[in-house]
């Protein structure tokens, strides 16, 4: 079980490990990607793909191999969004329990979902073999484990569900972890890899022959039609079909009601002794997940967990501390090499939404991957590329993006959609966190009352003040400051912005308004407050 975040984390060597001062994933830190140009001018292709993570790049690869021209538009840098901040577990076992899948979709539906996940792993393995990709891909077992007797019932029920679904699983007490485990379900033939090493060869093969990759090119609007038009920074892309591979669909309100947004935290640690070879996730709530990863001639232990709803945690640094405490209590941690967090999008019924978007003839989406983004992100590319090419796909109906939630998911649907009205009203009535900009210390961000209005204010390490309109540009909730990552996060639908107001995560597509200021950084805002467009 998690150790309380208030106690001091100690490694087994007796020294308190330190957290890195900034957040960066090991995947990004250990790879170099080439730069790609911005879109400059109008363009026409067969398929426009918005988003250059695992879904967008896999779909572009499949579509180009089938003879289509593609344009991949990335708002920031390729494979540095959600894909760059994964833990890269490759597993057929979905985040929703097997019992949940059976409850929502029946045994046949659950079997199909697992078969689709296995096909996704096989697709990745085939690319690795066919293209000789060196990314550390290898098969290994996965373990769903209980540390104490409190979790035994969950493990037993998950094993029984696995048996009903015909999975290669066993109930065992033999778990290769260096701390006591009461029991686990062992799932065979899962996998792991270095995601950015895997994607780089796919990426490099996309440009050419009428296909393109653009960075620093944010899509602002998509018009469905014959053809479609993608209005982006730098030009308009005309395409017969459009794939929204943006993790969350841009501004698509109805689909947002079927999704919930969470932050999950990750540490990559150097430990004394061998790193266990397997994928591991426990019965805690929120749960923890573990794996090893070779990088720079050493194997690091990757530990994740401490999830919470985006924008609904006042002290995000405490989540990292709690995760470090969890790791150091169970492993001989020598140092924490990297730390990062990721945006996780949970679907209301346990499976992602893939395929043609609601009320659209030529716009496709992939979203709601939960904690298995590498698996479902690849599957999204497989399903949507088949649909775009006019091919039958045996899983398209199960994952249909337009499906209405099953009755079994109704309670979860209502629960997740309470956030919008609650925060929209309550946050406006709530008192500001500070009455003066002078109260802001270096590195601190708060909602500050200035001239009767709330301002999202942050003072950077140089003492410079960054003042923003705190109203999220998606559905106008008020943002909250994320102290660990120095970002402004929306508690309603999960949009995130940097301290200059730039969009980090959708569904928002417009930046926060900048509040003009006069005088030195330590002075109050001088002219009357007015967001700058």
C-alpha positions in Angstrom: 0.0 0.0 0.0 1.2 3.6 -0.6 3.3 5.1 2.2 1.9 8.4 3.5 3.5 11.4 1.7 4.2 13.2 5.0 7.0 10.9 6.1 10.6 11.2 4.8 11.5 8.8 2.0 14.6 6.7 2.7 16.2 4.3 0.4 17.3 0.9 1.7 20.8 2.4 1.8 19.6 4.8 4.5 20.0 8.0 2.4 17.1 10.1 1.3 17.1 10.1 -2.6 16.5 13.4 -4.2 14.0 14.2 -6.9 15.4 15.9 -10.1 14.6 19.7 -10.0 12.7 19.5 -13.3 10.5 17.1 -15.1 11.6 15.2 -18.3 10.9 11.7 -19.5 13.7 9.2 -20.0 12.4 8.6 -23.5 12.9 12.2 -24.6 16.2 12.6 -22.7 17.7 9.5 -24.3 16.8 10.2 -28.0 17.4 12.9 -30.5 14.9 13.6 -33.3 15.4 15.7 -36.4 13.4 18.9 -36.7 10.6 19.2 -39.2 9.3 22.4 -40.9 6.2 24.4 -40.0 3.4 24.4 -42.5 3.7 27.5 -44.7 0.9 27.8 -47.2 -1.9 25.6 -48.3 -1.6 21.9 -49.1 -3.7 19.0 -50.5 -3.3 15.4 -49.6 -5.4 12.2 -49.3 -5.4 12.1 -45.5 -4.6 14.8 -42.9 -3.5 13.4 -39.6 -3.5 15.8 -36.6 -1.1 14.7 -33.9 2.4 13.0 -34.2 2.3 10.5 -31.4 2.1 6.7 -31.6 -1.4 6.9 -33.2 -0.6 9.5 -35.8 2.7 8.1 -36.9 1.5 4.5 -37.0 -1.6 5.5 -39.0 0.6 7.6 -41.4 2.9 4.6 -41.9 0.0 2.2 -42.7 -1.8 4.7 -45.0 1.4 5.6 -46.9 2.1 1.9 -47.3 -1.4 1.5 -48.9 -0.6 4.3 -51.4 -2.2 7.3 -49.7 -0.5 10.7 -49.4 -0.6 12.0 -45.8 0.2 15.3 -44.0 1.0 14.9 -40.3 0.4 18.1 -38.3 2.0 18.4 -34.8 1.3 21.4 -32.6 4.7 21.0 -30.8 7.5 18.5 -31.4 7.0 15.0 -32.8 6.6 12.3 -30.2 7.0 14.7 -27.3 3.4 14.9 -26.3 1.6 12.2 -24.4 3.6 9.5 -26.3 6.8 11.0 -25.0 5.6 10.9 -21.4 4.4 7.3 -21.3 5.8 4.4 -19.3 5.5 2.2 -22.5 3.9 -0.9 -21.1 2.8 -3.1 -23.9 0.0 -5.2 -22.6 -3.2 -6.8 -23.7 -4.6 -6.4 -20.2 -6.7 -3.2 -20.2 -6.8 -0.7 -17.3 -10.4 -1.4 -16.7 -10.6 -4.8 -14.9 -11.5 -7.9 -16.9 -14.6 -8.1 -14.8 -15.6 -4.6 -15.9 -15.1 -5.5 -19.5 -17.3 -8.6 -19.1 -19.9 -6.5 -17.3 -20.1 -3.8 -19.9 -19.5 -5.7 -23.1 -20.3 -9.4 -22.3 -17.8 -12.2 -22.5 -17.7 -12.2 -26.3 -17.0 -8.4 -26.4 -14.3 -8.8 -23.7 -12.7 -11.6 -25.7 -12.7 -9.4 -28.8 -11.2 -6.5 -26.9 -8.3 -8.7 -25.7 -7.8 -10.1 -29.2 -7.6 -6.6 -30.6 -5.0 -5.7 -27.9 -3.0 -8.8 -28.8 -3.2 -7.8 -32.5 -1.8 -4.4 -31.6 1.2 -6.0 -29.8 1.7 -8.2 -32.9 1.6 -5.2 -35.2 4.4 -3.5 -33.2 6.4 -6.7 -33.1 6.0 -7.0 -36.9 7.3 -3.5 -37.5 10.3 -4.1 -35.3 11.1 -7.3 -37.2 10.3 -6.1 -40.7 12.2 -2.8 -40.4 15.0 -4.0 -38.1 14.1 -1.4 -35.4 16.4 -1.4 -32.4 14.2 -0.3 -29.6 14.7 -3.0 -26.9 11.4 -4.7 -27.8 11.0 -8.0 -26.0 8.2 -10.2 -24.6 7.9 -10.7 -20.9 5.2 -11.6 -18.4 2.9 -9.2 -16.7 1.8 -9.5 -13.0 -1.3 -8.0 -11.4 -0.3 -8.4 -7.7 -1.5 -7.8 -4.2 1.0 -6.9 -1.5 -1.3 -7.8 1.4 -4.3 -9.9 2.0 -6.5 -6.8 1.5 -6.0 -7.3 -2.3 -6.4 -11.0 -2.5 -10.1 -10.9 -3.4 -9.4 -8.6 -6.4 -6.5 -10.9 -7.6 -8.7 -14.0 -7.3 -11.6 -12.4 -9.2 -9.4 -11.1 -11.9 -7.9 -14.6 -12.3 -11.3 -16.1 -12.6 -12.3 -13.6 -15.2 -9.1 -14.3 -17.2 -9.9 -18.0 -17.1 -13.4 -17.4 -18.4 -11.9 -15.4 -21.3 -9.4 -18.0 -22.2 -6.3 -15.9 -21.4 -2.8 -17.4 -20.8 -2.8 -16.6 -17.1 -2.0 -18.4 -13.8 -2.6 -17.6 -10.2 0.8 -17.5 -8.4 2.7 -16.4 -5.3 6.0 -16.6 -7.2 6.4 -12.9 -8.3 10.0 -11.7 -9.1 9.8 -8.6 -6.8 12.2 -7.9 -3.9 9.4 -7.3 -1.4 6.6 -9.6 -0.1 3.6 -10.2 -2.4 0.5 -12.1 -1.2 -0.5 -13.3 -4.7 -0.7 -12.3 -8.3 -2.1 -13.2 -11.7 0.7 -13.8 -14.2 -0.2 -13.0 -17.8 2.2 -14.4 -20.5 3.5 -12.7 -23.6 3.2 -9.0 -22.7 6.1 -6.7 -23.9 8.1 -3.6 -23.4 10.1 -1.2 -25.7 11.6 2.2 -26.0 8.8 4.1 -27.7 10.8 6.9 -29.3 13.5 4.5 -30.6 10.6 2.5 -32.1 8.8 5.5 -33.7 11.9 7.2 -35.2 12.3 4.8 -38.2 8.6 5.0 -38.9 8.7 8.8 -38.7 11.7 9.1 -41.1 9.9 7.1 -43.8 6.8 9.3 -43.9 8.0 12.4 -45.8 8.4 12.2 -49.5 6.2 11.0 -52.4 3.6 13.7 -51.7 3.6 13.1 -47.9 4.7 15.5 -45.2 5.4 15.9 -41.5 5.0 19.4 -39.9 6.0 20.5 -36.4 5.0 23.7 -34.6 1.8 23.6 -36.6 -1.3 23.7 -34.4 -4.6 22.6 -36.1 -7.3 25.2 -35.1 -10.4 23.8 -36.8 -11.6 20.9 -38.9 -14.4 21.2 -41.4 -15.9 17.9 -42.4 -16.9 17.7 -46.1 -16.0 16.4 -49.5 -13.2 17.3 -49.2 -12.4 18.2 -45.6 -10.4 21.3 -44.6 -8.0 21.6 -41.7 -7.4 25.2 -40.7 -4.0 25.3 -39.1 -1.4 27.8 -38.1 0.4 28.5 -41.4 -2.2 27.4 -43.9 -5.1 25.2 -44.8 -4.8 21.4 -45.5 -7.4 20.0 -47.8 -7.9 16.3 -47.5 -10.4 13.6 -48.4 -10.2 12.2 -44.8 -9.0 13.5 -41.5 -7.7 11.6 -38.4 -7.7 13.4 -35.0 -4.8 11.6 -33.3 -4.5 14.2 -30.6 -5.2 12.1 -27.5 -8.3 14.1 -26.9 -10.4 15.3 -29.9 -10.2 19.0 -30.5 -13.2 20.9 -29.1 -15.5 17.8 -29.6 -17.9 18.4 -26.7 -20.1 15.3 -27.0 -17.2 13.0 -26.9 -15.7 14.9 -23.9 -18.7 13.8 -21.9 -17.6 10.2 -22.2 -14.0 10.9 -21.0 -12.2 11.8 -17.8 -8.8 13.3 -17.5 -6.1 12.3 -15.0 -2.5 13.0 -14.3 -0.2 10.1 -13.5 3.3 10.4 -12.1 6.5 8.5 -13.0 10.0 8.1 -11.6 13.0 6.4 -13.4 15.3 5.2 -10.6 18.8 3.7 -10.4 18.7 0.9 -7.9 21.2 -1.5 -6.3 20.9 -5.0 -7.8 18.9 -6.2 -10.7 15.7 -4.6 -11.9 12.8 -7.1 -12.1 12.1 -8.3 -15.6 8.4 -8.0 -16.1 5.4 -5.6 -16.1 3.9 -5.2 -12.7 0.8 -3.3 -11.4 -0.8 -3.6 -8.0 -4.3 -3.6 -6.5 -4.0 -0.2 -4.7 -6.3 2.7 -5.6 -4.8 4.6 -7.3 -2.5 1.7 -8.4 1.2 1.6 -8.9 3.0 0.2 -11.9 6.6 -1.0 -12.4 8.9 -2.1 -15.2 12.6 -1.9 -16.2 14.2 0.0 -19.1 17.7 -0.1 -20.5 19.0 3.4 -21.2 22.6 4.7 -21.5 24.2 1.4 -20.5 22.2 0.9 -17.4 18.8 -0.5 -16.5 16.5 1.8 -14.6 13.4 1.0 -12.6 10.4 2.9 -13.9 7.7 3.4 -11.2 4.4 5.1 -11.8 1.2 5.9 -10.0 -0.4 8.5 -7.6 -3.0 9.4 -10.2 -5.5 12.2 -9.7 -8.0 14.1 -11.8 -6.3 16.8 -13.8 -6.5 20.3 -12.2 -7.8 18.8 -9.0 -4.7 18.5 -6.9 -3.3 21.5 -5.0 0.1 20.0 -4.3 1.3 18.0 -7.2 4.9 17.9 -5.8 3.4 15.8 -3.0 2.5 13.1 -5.6 6.1 12.8 -6.7 7.2 12.6 -3.1 4.7 9.9 -2.3 5.8 7.9 -5.3 9.4 8.2 -4.3 8.4 7.0 -0.8 6.6 4.0 -2.3 9.7 3.1 -4.4 12.3 3.7 -1.7 10.4 1.6 0.8 10.5 -1.4 -1.6 13.7 -1.1 -3.6 17.3 0.0 -2.8 17.0 3.3 -4.7 20.4 4.9 -5.3 19.1 7.9 -7.3 16.2 9.2 -9.3 17.4 9.9 -12.8 14.2 11.3 -14.3 10.7 12.2 -13.2 7.7 13.2 -15.3 3.9 12.9 -15.4 1.5 12.1 -18.1 -2.1 12.9 -19.1 -4.3 9.8 -19.0 -7.8 9.8 -20.6 -10.2 7.4 -19.1 -13.3 6.2 -21.2 -16.5 6.0 -19.3 -17.1 2.3 -20.2 -13.5 0.9 -20.1 -12.7 0.8 -23.9 -11.3 3.6 -26.2 -13.4 5.3 -28.8 -12.0 4.6 -32.3 -13.4 5.3 -35.7 -15.6 7.9 -37.4 -16.5 10.8 -35.3 -20.1 11.6 -34.4 -22.0 13.5 -37.1 -19.0 13.3 -39.4 -18.6 11.6 -42.8 -14.8 11.9 -43.2 -13.4 12.7 -39.7 -12.0 9.9 -37.5 -10.9 9.9 -33.9 -8.9 7.8 -31.5 -9.2 8.6 -27.8 -9.8 7.2 -24.3 -6.7 4.9 -24.2 -6.6 4.9 -20.4 -3.3 3.6 -19.0 -2.5 1.4 -22.1 -1.8 4.1 -24.6 0.9 2.2 -26.5 -1.4 -0.7 -27.1 -4.6 1.2 -27.8 -2.8 4.0 -29.7 -1.5 1.4 -32.1 -4.9 -0.2 -32.3 -6.5 3.2 -33.1 -4.2 3.5 -36.1 -5.0 0.0 -37.3 -8.8 0.5 -37.0 -9.0 4.0 -38.4 -6.6 3.4 -41.3 -8.7 0.3 -42.3 -11.9 2.4 -42.3 -10.2 5.2 -44.3 -9.1 2.6 -46.8 -12.6 1.1 -47.1 -11.5 -2.2 -45.5 -13.5 -4.2 -43.1 -12.1 -4.2 -39.5 -13.4 -6.9 -37.2 -13.1 -4.6 -34.1 -14.5 -1.4 -35.6 -18.0 -2.0 -34.2 -16.8 -2.8 -30.6 -14.7 0.4 -30.4 -17.0 2.6 -32.4 -16.5 6.2 -31.4 -20.2 6.9 -31.8 -21.4 4.2 -29.5 -23.8 5.1 -26.7 -22.5 4.1 -23.2 -23.8 0.8 -21.9 -26.4 1.0 -19.1 -23.7 -0.5 -16.8 -21.6 2.6 -17.3 -24.3 5.1 -16.5 -23.2 5.8 -13.0 -19.7 6.4 -14.1 -20.9 8.7 -16.9 -22.9 10.8 -14.4 -20.0 10.9 -11.9 -17.4 12.1 -14.5 -19.7 14.8 -15.8 -20.3 16.5 -12.5 -16.9 18.2 -12.7 -17.9 20.8 -15.4 -20.9 22.4 -13.7 -19.4 22.1 -10.2 -16.1 23.8 -11.2 -17.7 26.3 -13.6 -19.8 27.7 -10.8 -17.8 27.1 -7.6 -14.5 28.3 -8.9 -15.9 31.6 -9.8 -17.4 32.1 -6.3 -14.2 30.8 -4.5 -11.9 33.4 -3.0 -8.6 34.0 -4.9 -5.5 32.4 -3.5 -3.7 35.7 -3.0 -4.8 39.4 -2.7 -1.6 40.8 -4.2 1.0 39.9 -6.8 3.6 40.8 -4.3 2.7 37.6 -2.4 4.0 35.5 -5.2 7.4 33.9 -4.5 9.8 32.8 -7.2 8.6 29.6 -8.9 5.1 30.1 -7.5 1.8 30.4 -9.3 -1.6 31.4 -7.9 -5.0 32.8 -8.8 -4.6 36.4 -7.6 -7.3 39.0 -7.1 -6.3 42.2 -9.0 -8.7 45.1 -9.4 -11.6 42.8 -8.6 -10.7 40.2 -11.2 -8.9 36.8 -10.9 -5.5 36.6 -12.7 -3.5 33.4 -13.2 -0.1 34.7 -12.1 3.3 33.0 -12.0 6.7 34.4 -11.1 9.5 32.6 -12.8 13.0 31.8 -11.6 14.2 35.2 -12.8 11.5 37.0 -10.9 9.5 37.9 -14.0 5.8 37.9 -13.7 3.6 36.0 -16.2 0.0 37.0 -15.9 -2.8 35.3 -17.8 -6.6 35.2 -18.1 -7.5 32.2 -15.9 -10.5 31.2 -18.1 -9.9 28.0 -20.0 -10.5 28.6 -23.7 -12.3 25.3 -24.1 -15.4 25.6 -21.9 -14.5 28.6 -19.7 -13.7 26.9 -16.4 -11.0 28.4 -14.3 -7.5 26.8 -14.4 -5.5 25.7 -11.4 -1.7 25.9 -11.0 0.3 22.6 -11.2 3.4 23.3 -9.1 5.3 20.2 -10.1 5.2 21.0 -13.8 4.7 24.7 -13.8 1.5 24.6 -15.8 -2.1 25.8 -15.6 -4.5 22.8 -15.7 -8.3 22.9 -16.2 -10.3 20.7 -13.8 -13.2 20.4 -16.1 -12.0 18.7 -19.3 -8.2 18.4 -18.7 -6.8 21.1 -20.9 -3.3 22.3 -19.9 -1.4 25.5 -20.6 2.2 26.5 -20.0 3.1 29.6 -17.9 3.0 31.8 -21.1 -0.6 30.5 -21.8 0.4 28.1 -24.7 -1.7 25.0 -25.0 0.0 21.9 -23.7 -2.9 19.4 -23.8 -6.3 19.7 -25.4 -9.2 19.7 -25.9 -8.5 23.5 -25.9 -6.9 24.8 -29.1 -6.6 28.5 -28.2 -4.0 29.8 -25.8 -5.0 31.6 -22.6 -5.2 35.3 -22.9 -2.1 37.3 -21.8 -2.7 40.1 -19.3 -0.7 43.2 -20.1 1.4 44.6 -17.3 3.5 47.7 -16.8 6.5 48.4 -14.6 8.9 46.0 -12.9 8.0 42.4 -12.3 7.5 43.1 -8.6 4.9 45.8 -9.2 1.1 45.3 -9.5 -0.4 45.1 -13.0 -0.7 48.7 -14.1 -3.1 49.4 -16.8 -6.7 48.0 -16.4 -6.8 44.3 -17.0 -7.5 43.3 -20.5 -6.5 39.9 -22.1 -4.3 40.4 -25.1 -5.3 38.4 -28.2 
